[in-house]
Amino acid sequence: MPGVELIIPDTVHRKFASGWAKHVPLTYLTYAACQTPVVLKVSQDKLAFNEATGLIQAVSKPLSGGGEEDLCFTEWFQAWKQLGKLIAKFLPEELCMDGTL
C-alpha cells in the first residue's frame, strides 16, 4: 500500500521474536488491522507482576482467531505479504534459497 506505513501489532512482533510457537491469525496482518491506531493495539496486552524479577511486564493475551476463515482473497493476500516480512525478519532460515516462502 503506497504512502501508508503499516504497523504490525507489538503482540505479533513478540510472538515472532520468540520463535513463532503460537498461531498468529491472519486477521491481525491485513492492511486494515495494521492501520489501526497504536493506542488500540496496546489493549492486546495486559500488565502482570513477575514475582521472580520484581518487575511489572506486558503479557500478551491470546490472539482471537475469529474472522480468519472469512477473509476475502485481497485481505488474505495482504496478510500473507505481511507474514512473509515477519518471517524474513525473525526467521530467515525458514525462507527458500531464492528468498520466498
PyMOL commands that set and color helices and strands:
alter all, ss='L'
color gray80, all
select helices_A, chain A and resi 10-17+26-29+31-34+38-42+68-70+73-90+92-94
alter helices_A, ss='H'
color red, helices_A
select strands_A, chain A and resi 45-50+55-60
alter strands_A, ss='S'
color yellow, strands_A
deselect
rebuild
show_as cartoon
